[in-house]
Amino acid sequence: ATPGAVVVAIICDRGDRYLSTGVFGEEHFSQGAGI
């Protein structure tokens, strides 16, 4: 996935989806999620 798409996805999902799926892991979650 492109970095831009990742940023948009994080903004849209607020990181909730990544918390549930764990596709990106803790590093990306810590950088991209604001929860």
mmCIF entry with sequence, helices, sheets and N, C-alpha, C, O atoms, coordinates in Angstrom:
data_MODEL
# 
_entry.id   MODEL 
# 
_entity.id                         1 
_entity.type                       polymer 
_entity.pdbx_number_of_molecules   1 
# 
_entity_poly.entity_id                      1 
_entity_poly.type                           'polypeptide(L)' 
_entity_poly.nstd_linkage                   no 
_entity_poly.nstd_monomer                   no 
_entity_poly.pdbx_seq_one_letter_code       ATPGAVVVAIICDRGDRYLSTGVFGEEHFSQGAGI 
_entity_poly.pdbx_seq_one_letter_code_can   ATPGAVVVAIICDRGDRYLSTGVFGEEHFSQGAGI 
_entity_poly.pdbx_strand_id                 A 
# 
loop_
_entity_poly_seq.entity_id 
_entity_poly_seq.num 
_entity_poly_seq.mon_id 
_entity_poly_seq.hetero 
1 1  ALA n 
1 2  THR n 
1 3  PRO n 
1 4  GLY n 
1 5  ALA n 
1 6  VAL n 
1 7  VAL n 
1 8  VAL n 
1 9  ALA n 
1 10 ILE n 
1 11 ILE n 
1 12 CYS n 
1 13 ASP n 
1 14 ARG n 
1 15 GLY n 
1 16 ASP n 
1 17 ARG n 
1 18 TYR n 
1 19 LEU n 
1 20 SER n 
1 21 THR n 
1 22 GLY n 
1 23 VAL n 
1 24 PHE n 
1 25 GLY n 
1 26 GLU n 
1 27 GLU n 
1 28 HIS n 
1 29 PHE n 
1 30 SER n 
1 31 GLN n 
1 32 GLY n 
1 33 ALA n 
1 34 GLY n 
1 35 ILE n 
# 
_struct_asym.id          A 
_struct_asym.entity_id   1 
# 
loop_
_struct_conf.conf_type_id 
_struct_conf.id 
_struct_conf.pdbx_PDB_helix_id 
_struct_conf.beg_label_comp_id 
_struct_conf.beg_label_asym_id 
_struct_conf.beg_label_seq_id 
_struct_conf.pdbx_beg_PDB_ins_code 
_struct_conf.end_label_comp_id 
_struct_conf.end_label_asym_id 
_struct_conf.end_label_seq_id 
_struct_conf.pdbx_end_PDB_ins_code 
_struct_conf.beg_auth_comp_id 
_struct_conf.beg_auth_asym_id 
_struct_conf.beg_auth_seq_id 
_struct_conf.end_auth_comp_id 
_struct_conf.end_auth_asym_id 
_struct_conf.end_auth_seq_id 
_struct_conf.pdbx_PDB_helix_class 
_struct_conf.details 
_struct_conf.pdbx_PDB_helix_length 
HELX_P HELX_P1 AA1 PRO A 3  ? ASP A 13 ? PRO A 3  ASP A 13 1 ? 11 
HELX_P HELX_P2 AA2 ASP A 16 ? THR A 21 ? ASP A 16 THR A 21 1 ? 6  
HELX_P HELX_P3 AA3 GLY A 25 ? GLY A 32 ? GLY A 25 GLY A 32 1 ? 8  
# 
_struct_conf_type.id          HELX_P 
_struct_conf_type.criteria    ? 
_struct_conf_type.reference   ? 
# 
loop_
_atom_site.group_PDB 
_atom_site.id 
_atom_site.type_symbol 
_atom_site.label_atom_id 
_atom_site.label_alt_id 
_atom_site.label_comp_id 
_atom_site.label_asym_id 
_atom_site.label_entity_id 
_atom_site.label_seq_id 
_atom_site.pdbx_PDB_ins_code 
_atom_site.Cartn_x 
_atom_site.Cartn_y 
_atom_site.Cartn_z 
_atom_site.occupancy 
_atom_site.B_iso_or_equiv 
_atom_site.pdbx_formal_charge 
_atom_site.auth_seq_id 
_atom_site.auth_comp_id 
_atom_site.auth_asym_id 
_atom_site.auth_atom_id 
_atom_site.pdbx_PDB_model_num 
ATOM 1   N N  . ALA A 1 1  ? 0.844   -1.206 0.000  1.00 0.00 ? 1  ALA A N  1 
ATOM 2   C CA . ALA A 1 1  ? 0.000   0.000  0.000  1.00 0.00 ? 1  ALA A CA 1 
ATOM 3   C C  . ALA A 1 1  ? 0.874   1.249  0.000  1.00 0.00 ? 1  ALA A C  1 
ATOM 4   O O  . ALA A 1 1  ? 1.986   1.248  0.527  1.00 0.00 ? 1  ALA A O  1 
ATOM 5   N N  . THR A 1 2  ? 0.358   2.290  -0.589 1.00 0.00 ? 2  THR A N  1 
ATOM 6   C CA . THR A 1 2  ? 1.110   3.535  -0.630 1.00 0.00 ? 2  THR A CA 1 
ATOM 7   C C  . THR A 1 2  ? 0.988   4.270  0.692  1.00 0.00 ? 2  THR A C  1 
ATOM 8   O O  . THR A 1 2  ? -0.046  4.181  1.354  1.00 0.00 ? 2  THR A O  1 
ATOM 9   N N  . PRO A 1 3  ? 2.030   4.998  1.091  1.00 0.00 ? 3  PRO A N  1 
ATOM 10  C CA . PRO A 1 3  ? 2.011   5.734  2.373  1.00 0.00 ? 3  PRO A CA 1 
ATOM 11  C C  . PRO A 1 3  ? 0.812   6.656  2.486  1.00 0.00 ? 3  PRO A C  1 
ATOM 12  O O  . PRO A 1 3  ? 0.221   6.774  3.560  1.00 0.00 ? 3  PRO A O  1 
ATOM 13  N N  . GLY A 1 4  ? 0.442   7.316  1.387  1.00 0.00 ? 4  GLY A N  1 
ATOM 14  C CA . GLY A 1 4  ? -0.702  8.218  1.398  1.00 0.00 ? 4  GLY A CA 1 
ATOM 15  C C  . GLY A 1 4  ? -1.984  7.492  1.743  1.00 0.00 ? 4  GLY A C  1 
ATOM 16  O O  . GLY A 1 4  ? -2.799  7.985  2.524  1.00 0.00 ? 4  GLY A O  1 
ATOM 17  N N  . ALA A 1 5  ? -2.161  6.313  1.156  1.00 0.00 ? 5  ALA A N  1 
ATOM 18  C CA . ALA A 1 5  ? -3.365  5.527  1.412  1.00 0.00 ? 5  ALA A CA 1 
ATOM 19  C C  . ALA A 1 5  ? -3.413  5.088  2.870  1.00 0.00 ? 5  ALA A C  1 
ATOM 20  O O  . ALA A 1 5  ? -4.479  5.052  3.485  1.00 0.00 ? 5  ALA A O  1 
ATOM 21  N N  . VAL A 1 6  ? -2.247  4.757  3.414  1.00 0.00 ? 6  VAL A N  1 
ATOM 22  C CA . VAL A 1 6  ? -2.168  4.341  4.814  1.00 0.00 ? 6  VAL A CA 1 
ATOM 23  C C  . VAL A 1 6  ? -2.591  5.476  5.731  1.00 0.00 ? 6  VAL A C  1 
ATOM 24  O O  . VAL A 1 6  ? -3.342  5.268  6.685  1.00 0.00 ? 6  VAL A O  1 
ATOM 25  N N  . VAL A 1 7  ? -2.105  6.678  5.439  1.00 0.00 ? 7  VAL A N  1 
ATOM 26  C CA . VAL A 1 7  ? -2.447  7.842  6.256  1.00 0.00 ? 7  VAL A CA 1 
ATOM 27  C C  . VAL A 1 7  ? -3.941  8.106  6.215  1.00 0.00 ? 7  VAL A C  1 
ATOM 28  O O  . VAL A 1 7  ? -4.564  8.342  7.250  1.00 0.00 ? 7  VAL A O  1 
ATOM 29  N N  . VAL A 1 8  ? -4.513  8.066  5.025  1.00 0.00 ? 8  VAL A N  1 
ATOM 30  C CA . VAL A 1 8  ? -5.949  8.289  4.862  1.00 0.00 ? 8  VAL A CA 1 
ATOM 31  C C  . VAL A 1 8  ? -6.740  7.237  5.622  1.00 0.00 ? 8  VAL A C  1 
ATOM 32  O O  . VAL A 1 8  ? -7.727  7.552  6.287  1.00 0.00 ? 8  VAL A O  1 
ATOM 33  N N  . ALA A 1 9  ? -6.302  5.987  5.523  1.00 0.00 ? 9  ALA A N  1 
ATOM 34  C CA . ALA A 1 9  ? -6.996  4.904  6.203  1.00 0.00 ? 9  ALA A CA 1 
ATOM 35  C C  . ALA A 1 9  ? -6.951  5.091  7.710  1.00 0.00 ? 9  ALA A C  1 
ATOM 36  O O  . ALA A 1 9  ? -7.942  4.853  8.401  1.00 0.00 ? 9  ALA A O  1 
ATOM 37  N N  . ILE A 1 10 ? -5.799  5.520  8.220  1.00 0.00 ? 10 ILE A N  1 
ATOM 38  C CA . ILE A 1 10 ? -5.649  5.739  9.656  1.00 0.00 ? 10 ILE A CA 1 
ATOM 39  C C  . ILE A 1 10 ? -6.563  6.871  10.117 1.00 0.00 ? 10 ILE A C  1 
ATOM 40  O O  . ILE A 1 10 ? -7.204  6.773  11.163 1.00 0.00 ? 10 ILE A O  1 
ATOM 41  N N  . ILE A 1 11 ? -6.619  7.943  9.330  1.00 0.00 ? 11 ILE A N  1 
ATOM 42  C CA . ILE A 1 11 ? -7.480  9.072  9.685  1.00 0.00 ? 11 ILE A CA 1 
ATOM 43  C C  . ILE A 1 11 ? -8.945  8.640  9.686  1.00 0.00 ? 11 ILE A C  1 
ATOM 44  O O  . ILE A 1 11 ? -9.706  9.007  10.581 1.00 0.00 ? 11 ILE A O  1 
ATOM 45  N N  . CYS A 1 12 ? -9.330  7.864  8.687  1.00 0.00 ? 12 CYS A N  1 
ATOM 46  C CA . CYS A 1 12 ? -10.725 7.445  8.558  1.00 0.00 ? 12 CYS A CA 1 
ATOM 47  C C  . CYS A 1 12 ? -11.107 6.470  9.662  1.00 0.00 ? 12 CYS A C  1 
ATOM 48  O O  . CYS A 1 12 ? -12.198 6.554  10.226 1.00 0.00 ? 12 CYS A O  1 
ATOM 49  N N  . ASP A 1 13 ? -10.210 5.551  9.964  1.00 0.00 ? 13 ASP A N  1 
ATOM 50  C CA . ASP A 1 13 ? -10.539 4.486  10.908 1.00 0.00 ? 13 ASP A CA 1 
ATOM 51  C C  . ASP A 1 13 ? -10.159 4.825  12.341 1.00 0.00 ? 13 ASP A C  1 
ATOM 52  O O  . ASP A 1 13 ? -10.556 4.128  13.276 1.00 0.00 ? 13 ASP A O  1 
ATOM 53  N N  . ARG A 1 14 ? -9.387  5.898  12.514 1.00 0.00 ? 14 ARG A N  1 
ATOM 54  C CA . ARG A 1 14 ? -8.919  6.304  13.834 1.00 0.00 ? 14 ARG A CA 1 
ATOM 55  C C  . ARG A 1 14 ? -8.076  5.222  14.502 1.00 0.00 ? 14 ARG A C  1 
ATOM 56  O O  . ARG A 1 14 ? -7.905  5.226  15.721 1.00 0.00 ? 14 ARG A O  1 
ATOM 57  N N  . GLY A 1 15 ? -7.551  4.296  13.700 1.00 0.00 ? 15 GLY A N  1 
ATOM 58  C CA . GLY A 1 15 ? -6.696  3.254  14.245 1.00 0.00 ? 15 GLY A CA 1 
ATOM 59  C C  . GLY A 1 15 ? -7.452  2.072  14.811 1.00 0.00 ? 15 GLY A C  1 
ATOM 60  O O  . GLY A 1 15 ? -6.851  1.072  15.203 1.00 0.00 ? 15 GLY A O  1 
ATOM 61  N N  . ASP A 1 16 ? -8.787  2.185  14.856 1.00 0.00 ? 16 ASP A N  1 
ATOM 62  C CA . ASP A 1 16 ? -9.579  1.094  15.431 1.00 0.00 ? 16 ASP A CA 1 
ATOM 63  C C  . ASP A 1 16 ? -9.405  -0.191 14.636 1.00 0.00 ? 16 ASP A C  1 
ATOM 64  O O  . ASP A 1 16 ? -9.257  -1.277 15.197 1.00 0.00 ? 16 ASP A O  1 
ATOM 65  N N  . ARG A 1 17 ? -9.428  -0.042 13.316 1.00 0.00 ? 17 ARG A N  1 
ATOM 66  C CA . ARG A 1 17 ? -9.303  -1.218 12.457 1.00 0.00 ? 17 ARG A CA 1 
ATOM 67  C C  . ARG A 1 17 ? -7.943  -1.871 12.635 1.00 0.00 ? 17 ARG A C  1 
ATOM 68  O O  . ARG A 1 17 ? -7.821  -3.095 12.610 1.00 0.00 ? 17 ARG A O  1 
ATOM 69  N N  . TYR A 1 18 ? -6.915  -1.034 12.815 1.00 0.00 ? 18 TYR A N  1 
ATOM 70  C CA . TYR A 1 18 ? -5.567  -1.587 12.948 1.00 0.00 ? 18 TYR A CA 1 
ATOM 71  C C  . TYR A 1 18 ? -5.377  -2.234 14.309 1.00 0.00 ? 18 TYR A C  1 
ATOM 72  O O  . TYR A 1 18 ? -4.591  -3.170 14.455 1.00 0.00 ? 18 TYR A O  1 
ATOM 73  N N  . LEU A 1 19 ? -6.092  -1.739 15.296 1.00 0.00 ? 19 LEU A N  1 
ATOM 74  C CA . LEU A 1 19 ? -6.070  -2.369 16.610 1.00 0.00 ? 19 LEU A CA 1 
ATOM 75  C C  . LEU A 1 19 ? -6.648  -3.776 16.512 1.00 0.00 ? 19 LEU A C  1 
ATOM 76  O O  . LEU A 1 19 ? -6.130  -4.718 17.111 1.00 0.00 ? 19 LEU A O  1 
ATOM 77  N N  . SER A 1 20 ? -7.725  -3.901 15.751 1.00 0.00 ? 20 SER A N  1 
ATOM 78  C CA . SER A 1 20 ? -8.424  -5.178 15.661 1.00 0.00 ? 20 SER A CA 1 
ATOM 79  C C  . SER A 1 20 ? -7.654  -6.175 14.807 1.00 0.00 ? 20 SER A C  1 
ATOM 80  O O  . SER A 1 20 ? -7.527  -7.344 15.171 1.00 0.00 ? 20 SER A O  1 
ATOM 81  N N  . THR A 1 21 ? -7.137  -5.710 13.665 1.00 0.00 ? 21 THR A N  1 
ATOM 82  C CA . THR A 1 21 ? -6.506  -6.632 12.732 1.00 0.00 ? 21 THR A CA 1 
ATOM 83  C C  . THR A 1 21 ? -5.037  -6.850 13.059 1.00 0.00 ? 21 THR A C  1 
ATOM 84  O O  . THR A 1 21 ? -4.522  -7.960 12.926 1.00 0.00 ? 21 THR A O  1 
ATOM 85  N N  . GLY A 1 22 ? -4.363  -5.786 13.489 1.00 0.00 ? 22 GLY A N  1 
ATOM 86  C CA . GLY A 1 22 ? -2.950  -5.919 13.809 1.00 0.00 ? 22 GLY A CA 1 
ATOM 87  C C  . GLY A 1 22 ? -2.083  -6.073 12.580 1.00 0.00 ? 22 GLY A C  1 
ATOM 88  O O  . GLY A 1 22 ? -0.988  -6.629 12.662 1.00 0.00 ? 22 GLY A O  1 
ATOM 89  N N  . VAL A 1 23 ? -2.557  -5.585 11.427 1.00 0.00 ? 23 VAL A N  1 
ATOM 90  C CA . VAL A 1 23 ? -1.795  -5.751 10.197 1.00 0.00 ? 23 VAL A CA 1 
ATOM 91  C C  . VAL A 1 23 ? -0.485  -4.977 10.234 1.00 0.00 ? 23 VAL A C  1 
ATOM 92  O O  . VAL A 1 23 ? 0.531   -5.439 9.716  1.00 0.00 ? 23 VAL A O  1 
ATOM 93  N N  . PHE A 1 24 ? -0.514  -3.804 10.846 1.00 0.00 ? 24 PHE A N  1 
ATOM 94  C CA . PHE A 1 24 ? 0.673   -2.957 10.819 1.00 0.00 ? 24 PHE A CA 1 
ATOM 95  C C  . PHE A 1 24 ? 1.593   -3.211 11.997 1.00 0.00 ? 24 PHE A C  1 
ATOM 96  O O  . PHE A 1 24 ? 2.798   -2.984 11.888 1.00 0.00 ? 24 PHE A O  1 
ATOM 97  N N  . GLY A 1 25 ? 1.075   -3.667 13.098 1.00 0.00 ? 25 GLY A N  1 
ATOM 98  C CA . GLY A 1 25 ? 1.907   -3.902 14.267 1.00 0.00 ? 25 GLY A CA 1 
ATOM 99  C C  . GLY A 1 25 ? 1.975   -2.680 15.164 1.00 0.00 ? 25 GLY A C  1 
ATOM 100 O O  . GLY A 1 25 ? 1.400   -1.638 14.851 1.00 0.00 ? 25 GLY A O  1 
ATOM 101 N N  . GLU A 1 26 ? 2.678   -2.812 16.279 1.00 0.00 ? 26 GLU A N  1 
ATOM 102 C CA . GLU A 1 26 ? 2.690   -1.770 17.295 1.00 0.00 ? 26 GLU A CA 1 
ATOM 103 C C  . GLU A 1 26 ? 3.413   -0.512 16.834 1.00 0.00 ? 26 GLU A C  1 
ATOM 104 O O  . GLU A 1 26 ? 3.010   0.595  17.190 1.00 0.00 ? 26 GLU A O  1 
ATOM 105 N N  . GLU A 1 27 ? 4.480   -0.666 16.045 1.00 0.00 ? 27 GLU A N  1 
ATOM 106 C CA . GLU A 1 27 ? 5.269   0.492  15.623 1.00 0.00 ? 27 GLU A CA 1 
ATOM 107 C C  . GLU A 1 27 ? 4.421   1.472  14.824 1.00 0.00 ? 27 GLU A C  1 
ATOM 108 O O  . GLU A 1 27 ? 4.379   2.664  15.132 1.00 0.00 ? 27 GLU A O  1 
ATOM 109 N N  . HIS A 1 28 ? 3.747   0.966  13.801 1.00 0.00 ? 28 HIS A N  1 
ATOM 110 C CA . HIS A 1 28 ? 2.933   1.831  12.957 1.00 0.00 ? 28 HIS A CA 1 
ATOM 111 C C  . HIS A 1 28 ? 1.729   2.352  13.718 1.00 0.00 ? 28 HIS A C  1 
ATOM 112 O O  . HIS A 1 28 ? 1.289   3.481  13.500 1.00 0.00 ? 28 HIS A O  1 
ATOM 113 N N  . PHE A 1 29 ? 1.204   1.539  14.601 1.00 0.00 ? 29 PHE A N  1 
ATOM 114 C CA . PHE A 1 29 ? 0.051   1.966  15.388 1.00 0.00 ? 29 PHE A CA 1 
ATOM 115 C C  . PHE A 1 29 ? 0.417   3.138  16.284 1.00 0.00 ? 29 PHE A C  1 
ATOM 116 O O  . PHE A 1 29 ? -0.343  4.099  16.404 1.00 0.00 ? 29 PHE A O  1 
ATOM 117 N N  . SER A 1 30 ? 1.578   3.056  16.907 1.00 0.00 ? 30 SER A N  1 
ATOM 118 C CA . SER A 1 30 ? 2.014   4.114  17.815 1.00 0.00 ? 30 SER A CA 1 
ATOM 119 C C  . SER A 1 30 ? 2.227   5.420  17.059 1.00 0.00 ? 30 SER A C  1 
ATOM 120 O O  . SER A 1 30 ? 1.960   6.496  17.595 1.00 0.00 ? 30 SER A O  1 
ATOM 121 N N  . GLN A 1 31 ? 2.702   5.336  15.831 1.00 0.00 ? 31 GLN A N  1 
ATOM 122 C CA . GLN A 1 31 ? 2.987   6.534  15.050 1.00 0.00 ? 31 GLN A CA 1 
ATOM 123 C C  . GLN A 1 31 ? 1.719   7.122  14.446 1.00 0.00 ? 31 GLN A C  1 
ATOM 124 O O  . GLN A 1 31 ? 1.607   8.341  14.314 1.00 0.00 ? 31 GLN A O  1 
ATOM 125 N N  . GLY A 1 32 ? 0.763   6.273  14.076 1.00 0.00 ? 32 GLY A N  1 
ATOM 126 C CA . GLY A 1 32 ? -0.368  6.753  13.295 1.00 0.00 ? 32 GLY A CA 1 
ATOM 127 C C  . GLY A 1 32 ? -1.655  6.938  14.059 1.00 0.00 ? 32 GLY A C  1 
ATOM 128 O O  . GLY A 1 32 ? -2.523  7.688  13.611 1.00 0.00 ? 32 GLY A O  1 
ATOM 129 N N  . ALA A 1 33 ? -1.817  6.286  15.197 1.00 0.00 ? 33 ALA A N  1 
ATOM 130 C CA . ALA A 1 33 ? -3.095  6.343  15.891 1.00 0.00 ? 33 ALA A CA 1 
ATOM 131 C C  . ALA A 1 33 ? -3.056  7.368  17.012 1.00 0.00 ? 33 ALA A C  1 
ATOM 132 O O  . ALA A 1 33 ? -2.026  7.563  17.657 1.00 0.00 ? 33 ALA A O  1 
ATOM 133 N N  . GLY A 1 34 ? -4.191  8.019  17.237 1.00 0.00 ? 34 GLY A N  1 
ATOM 134 C CA . GLY A 1 34 ? -4.238  9.044  18.263 1.00 0.00 ? 34 GLY A CA 1 
ATOM 135 C C  . GLY A 1 34 ? -5.062  8.634  19.457 1.00 0.00 ? 34 GLY A C  1 
ATOM 136 O O  . GLY A 1 34 ? -5.545  9.486  20.203 1.00 0.00 ? 34 GLY A O  1 
ATOM 137 N N  . ILE A 1 35 ? -5.231  7.334  19.651 1.00 0.00 ? 35 ILE A N  1 
ATOM 138 C CA . ILE A 1 35 ? -6.066  6.884  20.762 1.00 0.00 ? 35 ILE A CA 1 
ATOM 139 C C  . ILE A 1 35 ? -5.185  6.584  21.973 1.00 0.00 ? 35 ILE A C  1 
ATOM 140 O O  . ILE A 1 35 ? -5.692  6.189  23.023 1.00 0.00 ? 35 ILE A O  1 
# 
